[in-house]
């Protein structure tokens, strides 16, 4: 049973890597983002998407931690 879980996990990770690789290879055209009048450097679309994903993966848990922390402090004040 333990080996089956490892095999399933390995297959899942391999498929995920293949999907990411296909995404990166299919989205190589360069774009420049313009935000509030500031233009960014020319980068492939896939790189921008991966960077946005990583930033979201960092900001999401930080916001969750901050909200959870502030609600715990508020609960302590009520007790």
Buried (B, 14 or more C-beta within 10 A) or exposed (E): EEEEEEEEEEEEEEEEEEEEEEEBEEBEEEEEEEEEEEEEEEEBBBBBEBEEEEEEEEEEEEEEEEEEEEEEEEEEEEE
